[in-house]
């Protein structure tokens, strides 16, 4: 295939369109389709973050079960599948049901059912959504002689934005539970049921009768079923990498390094191949530019609300551990934010201790880290100053890159003194988090509360040339902060890091809400 003429399917989720409308990139996932559809599981659930290829996978399954072999020529499944039977397929896209009240949700479900009633007939006595779905399934079997395939994409979309609302969530959940209820009763008429989503709502609350759903979300054999693995990058997209690298005036190795730092790092089980965010990767290839595409497509409201509900500070995201059972916690019964952050793609698995059965978690990559910090920024300064904040942060980046940390603090001091503040700014940790957010937005490694033999360093900032040990005080003095650094000998902890260690003492003023003084010392 000529990479020069390759098209990148940004925003395209229909398998047939990608395969027929032009020279579009398609990373072959059909081996997983064959594996799923020839397993012993009839009901399968897959959780992956938004814009991670779930809808394209569902679309691929739809055309496979419709027997459209011509669409699969040259793909792995073409040599595996011998029968290509045509089945009736009911495809329900729940992504259209976001931000809906109960009447709107029921109306949307009604319209989806009407489309299939036009094909398979309707019985007037079937009044409820559940009875109508059951009737469609049975008539599809009687009309075609083949059992029905049901594909439900983003089953949890109607519920995610209200997961923090105690009154609204049960109402919408009952509508969805009623809609899905025929699946168990119609088992004899069903060939295959596949559901995707971001979160796992408990089976008792949504699929009350389905106790035989196979959850493949952390199954190692499906680790790369969505997303693009590193092996797929280097084999199926190799020519595109060379083409894009040339147009961006980078070497192949330089482009791969940038793509990896921004979009790689996802693991949905362990061990797992490195998985790239497919949406961001395709957008970067299409635009010939490294950008924050995944976050640019929208930060879910439910995430910010849940972070606030669980009182999670920016620096507390990532760097933790979890047991295997923690990933499986139903969303509506969470006692911590870890399951939602993991399922939503904001943290991912970075390691596993088999003896202790403990997973190590962290933020996947630079795109997610920077995007998260941008989402937090309005809660620490002001939502109305986003343009000024972006400009100031860009200038701070240039100052730090030029090893002018003094200039960076002058810029930050001026900016913070002009920005209206949110409530609850009268404690030291608030200002520590401000520094953490802003320096994280610069793309540098930042950590807080770093342990040393004599105490904890408030913040560590590492650039390509220097490691900064930062101590933060509120309503005291930079001199007091520096005395603490020296007294507890914080720099000794980092003597072997391979970089010059610089001490930074910063004091904030409670009344002015900005930096009052600072000391930088080698």
C-alpha positions in Angstrom: 0.0 0.0 0.0 1.3 3.4 -0.9 1.7 5.4 2.3 1.8 8.6 0.4 -1.8 8.2 -0.5 -2.9 6.8 2.8 -6.0 8.4 4.5 -6.4 8.4 8.3 -9.9 7.7 9.6 -10.3 10.5 12.1 -13.7 10.2 13.6 -14.8 7.3 11.3 -16.1 4.3 13.2 -17.9 2.4 10.5 -15.9 -0.6 9.4 -17.5 -0.8 5.9 -16.8 2.9 5.2 -13.2 2.5 6.2 -12.8 -0.6 4.0 -14.5 0.8 0.9 -14.5 4.6 0.9 -10.8 5.1 0.1 -7.2 4.1 1.1 -7.9 4.4 4.8 -5.6 3.0 7.4 -7.2 0.0 9.2 -5.2 -1.9 11.9 -6.3 -5.5 11.5 -8.2 -6.6 14.7 -10.2 -9.4 13.0 -8.2 -12.2 14.7 -9.8 -11.0 17.9 -13.2 -11.0 16.3 -12.8 -14.6 15.3 -11.5 -15.5 18.7 -14.5 -13.9 20.5 -17.1 -15.3 18.2 -15.7 -18.9 18.4 -15.2 -19.0 22.1 -17.6 -20.7 24.5 -19.0 -17.4 25.8 -22.3 -16.1 24.4 -22.4 -12.9 26.5 -19.2 -10.8 26.4 -18.4 -7.5 28.0 -15.4 -5.2 27.2 -14.4 -2.1 29.1 -12.1 0.4 27.5 -11.7 4.2 27.7 -13.6 6.6 25.4 -12.3 7.0 21.9 -10.3 3.8 22.1 -11.8 1.9 19.2 -14.8 0.2 20.9 -17.3 1.5 18.3 -15.1 0.4 15.4 -14.8 -3.1 17.0 -18.6 -3.3 17.4 -19.0 -2.2 13.8 -16.6 -4.9 12.7 -18.6 -7.5 14.5 -21.8 -6.2 12.9 -20.5 -6.7 9.3 -19.0 -10.0 10.2 -22.3 -11.4 11.5 -24.0 -10.0 8.5 -21.8 -12.3 6.4 -20.1 -9.4 4.5 -17.1 -11.4 3.5 -16.1 -9.0 0.7 -15.3 -6.4 3.4 -12.8 -8.7 5.1 -10.7 -9.7 2.1 -7.0 -9.6 2.9 -7.6 -9.5 6.7 -6.7 -12.3 9.1 -10.3 -13.5 9.6 -10.7 -14.1 5.8 -8.4 -17.2 6.1 -9.9 -18.3 9.4 -13.7 -18.2 8.8 -15.1 -20.8 6.5 -18.9 -20.4 6.8 -19.8 -16.7 6.7 -23.4 -17.2 7.9 -25.7 -14.2 7.7 -27.4 -13.5 11.1 -30.0 -10.9 12.1 -28.0 -8.2 14.0 -29.5 -5.7 16.4 -27.0 -2.9 17.0 -27.8 -0.4 19.8 -25.6 2.7 20.0 -26.1 4.2 23.5 -23.6 7.0 23.0 -26.5 9.0 21.6 -28.1 8.9 25.1 -25.7 11.1 26.9 -27.0 14.1 29.0 -30.6 12.9 28.8 -33.5 13.1 31.1 -35.8 10.0 31.5 -38.2 11.1 28.8 -35.4 11.8 26.3 -33.8 8.4 27.1 -37.0 6.5 26.6 -37.7 8.4 23.3 -34.2 7.5 22.0 -34.6 3.8 22.9 -38.1 3.9 21.2 -36.6 5.2 18.0 -33.9 2.5 17.9 -36.6 -0.2 18.4 -38.8 1.3 15.7 -36.1 0.8 13.1 -36.0 -2.9 13.8 -39.8 -3.2 14.1 -39.9 -1.9 10.5 -37.7 -4.8 9.5 -39.1 -7.7 11.6 -42.6 -6.5 12.4 -44.5 -5.2 15.3 -47.2 -6.5 17.6 -49.5 -3.9 19.1 -49.8 -5.7 22.4 -46.1 -5.2 23.0 -46.1 -1.9 24.9 -43.1 -1.6 27.1 -39.5 -1.2 25.8 -38.6 -4.6 27.2 -41.5 -6.4 25.6 -40.9 -4.8 22.3 -37.2 -5.8 22.3 -38.2 -9.4 23.2 -40.7 -9.5 20.4 -38.1 -8.2 17.8 -35.6 -10.9 18.9 -38.1 -13.7 18.5 -39.5 -12.5 15.2 -36.0 -12.0 13.8 -35.4 -15.7 14.5 -38.7 -16.8 13.0 -38.2 -14.7 9.9 -34.5 -15.6 9.2 -34.2 -19.0 10.8 -31.0 -17.8 12.5 -30.5 -16.7 16.1 -30.1 -13.0 16.7 -26.9 -11.1 17.4 -27.1 -8.2 19.8 -24.4 -5.5 19.9 -24.6 -2.8 22.6 -22.1 0.0 22.2 -21.3 2.2 25.3 -24.1 0.6 27.4 -23.2 2.9 30.3 -23.3 6.2 28.3 -26.8 7.3 29.7 -25.5 6.8 33.3 -22.0 8.2 33.4 -22.8 11.9 33.6 -25.2 11.3 36.5 -23.1 8.8 38.4 -22.6 11.4 41.1 -26.4 12.3 41.3 -28.1 10.2 43.9 -31.6 11.0 42.7 -31.1 10.8 38.9 -28.9 7.8 38.7 -31.4 5.2 40.0 -34.2 6.5 37.7 -32.1 6.2 34.5 -30.6 2.9 35.7 -34.1 1.4 36.1 -34.9 2.4 32.5 -31.8 0.7 31.2 -32.3 -2.3 33.4 -35.8 -2.7 32.0 -34.6 -2.3 28.5 -31.9 -5.0 28.8 -34.1 -7.4 30.8 -35.2 -9.6 27.9 -31.7 -10.8 27.1 -31.8 -13.7 29.6 -35.4 -14.7 28.8 -34.6 -14.8 25.0 -31.4 -16.8 25.5 -32.7 -19.6 23.1 -33.1 -17.0 20.3 -29.6 -15.4 20.7 -26.4 -16.3 18.9 -24.1 -13.7 20.5 -24.3 -10.7 22.7 -21.4 -8.2 22.9 -21.4 -5.1 25.1 -18.9 -2.3 25.5 -18.6 0.5 28.0 -16.2 2.6 30.1 -17.3 1.5 33.6 -18.7 -1.5 35.2 -22.1 -0.9 36.8 -23.0 -3.9 38.9 -24.7 -6.8 37.3 -27.4 -6.6 39.9 -28.4 -3.1 39.0 -28.3 -3.3 35.2 -28.1 -6.9 34.0 -30.1 -8.4 36.9 -30.6 -11.8 35.2 -27.3 -12.1 33.3 -25.0 -14.0 35.6 -23.0 -15.5 32.8 -21.4 -12.4 31.2 -17.7 -13.0 30.4 -15.7 -9.8 31.2 -12.7 -9.8 28.8 -11.5 -6.4 29.9 -8.5 -7.7 31.8 -8.1 -11.0 29.8 -4.5 -11.2 28.6 -5.6 -12.7 25.3 -7.6 -9.6 24.5 -5.1 -7.0 25.8 -4.7 -5.4 22.4 -8.2 -5.9 21.1 -8.7 -2.1 21.2 -5.9 0.5 20.8 -2.8 0.0 18.7 0.0 -2.1 20.0 3.7 -1.3 19.5 4.0 -4.4 17.3 1.1 -3.2 15.1 2.8 0.2 15.0 6.0 -1.2 13.7 4.4 -3.6 11.2 1.1 -2.4 9.9 1.9 1.4 10.1 5.6 1.3 9.4 5.4 3.1 6.1 3.2 5.8 7.5 5.7 6.4 10.3 8.4 7.1 7.7 6.1 9.3 5.6 5.0 11.4 8.6 8.5 11.7 10.0 9.7 13.1 6.7 6.9 15.7 6.6 7.6 16.7 10.2 11.4 17.0 9.5 12.1 14.3 12.1 14.0 11.1 11.9 12.0 7.9 12.2 13.5 7.3 15.7 12.7 10.9 16.8 9.0 10.6 15.7 8.7 7.2 17.4 10.1 8.7 20.6 7.6 11.5 20.6 4.6 9.3 19.8 5.6 6.9 22.6 5.9 9.6 25.2 2.6 11.2 24.3 0.3 8.4 23.3 1.8 5.0 24.5 1.8 3.5 28.0 -1.6 1.8 28.3 -1.8 -1.7 29.8 -5.2 -3.2 30.6 -3.8 -6.3 32.1 -0.3 -7.6 33.0 1.7 -8.7 31.2 0.6 -6.7 28.3 2.0 -5.2 25.1 2.4 -1.4 25.1 -0.8 0.1 23.8 -1.1 3.4 22.1 -4.3 5.6 22.2 -5.7 5.0 18.7 -7.6 8.3 18.4 -4.6 10.4 19.2 -2.3 8.4 17.1 -4.5 8.7 14.0 -5.1 12.4 14.6 -1.3 13.0 14.9 -0.7 11.2 11.6 -3.5 13.0 9.9 -2.3 16.5 11.1 1.4 15.7 11.0 1.5 17.2 14.5 1.9 16.0 18.1 -1.1 17.4 20.0 -3.5 16.7 22.9 -6.2 15.1 20.8 -7.8 12.8 23.3 -8.3 15.6 25.8 -9.2 18.0 23.0 -12.2 15.8 22.3 -13.6 16.7 25.7 -13.0 15.9 29.4 -16.0 14.1 30.8 -17.9 16.1 33.4 -18.4 13.0 35.5 -14.7 12.6 36.0 -14.1 16.0 37.5 -17.2 15.7 39.6 -16.1 12.3 41.0 -12.6 13.6 41.7 -14.1 16.4 43.7 -16.5 14.0 45.5 -13.6 11.9 46.6 -11.4 14.9 47.4 -8.6 13.8 45.1 -5.8 16.3 44.7 -4.0 16.5 41.3 -0.8 15.0 42.7 -2.7 12.0 44.1 -3.6 10.7 40.6 -1.3 7.9 39.6 1.6 6.4 41.4 -0.6 4.1 43.5 -1.3 0.4 43.8 -4.4 -1.7 43.6 -5.6 -5.3 44.1 -7.2 -7.1 41.2 -10.6 -6.9 42.9 -10.4 -3.1 43.0 -10.7 -2.9 39.2 -14.0 -4.8 39.3 -15.7 -2.5 41.8 -19.2 -1.4 40.5 -19.2 2.3 39.8 -22.1 3.1 41.9 -20.6 1.4 45.0 -17.1 2.8 44.7 -15.4 3.7 47.9 -12.4 5.3 46.1 -11.7 6.8 42.7 -9.2 4.2 41.4 -11.7 2.0 39.5 -13.2 5.0 37.6 -9.8 6.5 36.8 -8.5 3.2 35.5 -11.6 2.3 33.5 -11.7 5.8 32.0 -8.0 5.7 30.9 -6.6 8.3 33.2 -4.4 5.8 35.1 -3.2 2.4 33.8 -1.3 -0.6 34.9 2.4 -0.2 35.0 3.5 -3.3 36.8 2.3 -6.4 38.8 3.6 -8.3 41.8 2.3 -11.8 41.4 3.2 -12.9 45.0 1.3 -10.0 46.5 -1.3 -9.8 43.7 -0.8 -6.0 43.6 -0.8 -3.9 40.5 1.2 -0.7 40.2 -0.7 2.2 38.6 0.2 5.5 37.1 -0.8 8.1 34.5 -0.2 6.5 31.0 1.6 9.2 29.2 2.4 12.9 28.7 -0.9 13.6 26.8 -3.0 12.4 29.7 -0.9 14.0 32.4 -1.0 17.4 30.7 -4.7 17.1 29.9 -5.6 16.3 33.5 -3.6 19.2 34.8 -5.4 21.6 32.4 -8.7 20.2 33.7 -7.7 20.9 37.2 -6.3 24.4 36.7 -9.7 26.3 36.8 -10.3 24.8 40.3 -7.1 26.3 41.6 -7.0 29.7 39.9 -9.9 30.8 37.8 -11.9 29.4 34.9 -12.2 32.8 33.2 -8.4 33.3 32.6 -7.6 30.2 30.5 -6.0 32.2 27.7 -3.8 34.2 30.0 -2.9 31.1 31.9 -1.9 29.2 28.7 0.3 32.2 27.6 1.9 32.5 31.1 2.6 28.8 31.3 4.2 28.8 27.8 6.5 31.7 29.0 7.3 29.8 32.2 8.3 26.8 30.1 10.7 28.8 28.1 12.2 30.2 31.3 12.7 26.8 32.8 14.1 25.4 29.6 16.7 28.2 29.6 17.5 27.3 33.3 16.1 30.6 34.4 14.0 29.4 37.4 14.1 32.9 38.9 12.4 34.3 35.8 9.8 31.5 35.9 8.9 32.4 39.5 8.6 36.1 38.6 6.2 35.2 35.8 4.2 33.0 38.2 4.1 35.6 40.9 2.7 38.2 38.6 0.1 35.8 37.1 -1.1 34.5 40.4 -1.5 38.0 41.9 -4.0 39.0 39.1 -6.1 35.8 39.1 -9.3 35.4 41.2 -9.1 32.4 43.5 -11.4 29.7 44.5 -12.4 29.0 48.1 -10.3 26.9 50.5 -6.9 28.5 49.7 -5.8 29.0 53.3 -3.6 25.9 53.7 -0.1 25.1 52.4 -1.2 22.0 50.4 -3.3 24.2 48.1 -0.2 26.1 46.9 1.8 23.0 46.7 -0.8 21.7 44.2 -0.7 24.9 42.2 3.0 24.4 41.7 2.5 20.7 40.9 -0.2 21.5 38.2 1.7 24.3 36.5 5.0 22.5 36.4 3.3 19.3 35.2 1.7 21.4 32.4 5.3 22.2 31.2 5.7 18.5 30.5 8.4 17.9 33.1 8.6 15.1 35.7 7.1 16.4 38.9 6.4 14.6 42.2 5.3 15.7 45.6 5.8 14.5 49.1 9.0 12.6 48.1 10.4 10.6 51.0 14.0 11.1 52.2 15.8 9.6 55.2 15.0 12.8 57.2 11.5 13.8 56.0 9.5 14.5 52.9 10.4 17.0 50.1 7.3 19.1 49.2 8.1 18.8 45.4 10.8 17.5 43.1 11.0 18.9 39.5 13.3 17.3 37.0 14.2 18.8 33.7 16.6 17.5 31.1 19.5 19.3 32.8 18.6 19.9 36.4 16.8 18.4 39.4 15.1 21.0 41.6 14.3 20.2 45.3 11.4 22.5 46.3 10.1 23.3 49.8 6.9 25.3 50.1 5.8 27.5 53.0 2.7 29.6 53.7 2.9 32.9 55.6 6.5 32.3 56.8 9.5 33.0 54.6 11.6 31.5 51.9 14.5 31.6 54.3 12.5 29.4 56.7 11.9 26.9 53.8 15.6 26.9 52.9 16.6 26.2 56.5 14.4 23.2 56.4 16.0 21.9 53.2 19.4 22.3 54.7 18.5 21.0 58.1 17.0 17.8 56.7 19.7 17.5 54.0 17.1 16.8 51.3 19.6 17.1 48.4 21.5 14.1 49.6 18.6 11.8 48.7 19.2 12.7 45.0 23.0 12.7 44.9 23.1 9.8 42.5 20.4 11.0 40.1 23.0 12.1 37.6 21.9 15.7 37.4 22.9 18.9 39.3 20.6 19.3 42.3 19.3 22.9 43.0 17.5 23.9 46.2 14.4 26.0 45.8 12.6 27.6 48.8 9.2 29.3 48.1 6.9 31.2 50.4 3.2 32.0 49.6 1.2 34.8 51.1 -2.3 33.9 52.3 -3.7 37.5 51.7 -2.3 38.1 48.3 -2.7 34.5 47.1 0.7 34.5 45.4 4.4 34.0 45.9 5.9 36.5 48.3 9.5 35.5 48.2 11.8 32.7 47.0 15.4 31.5 47.2 17.2 29.4 44.6 20.6 27.9 45.7 22.9 25.3 44.3 
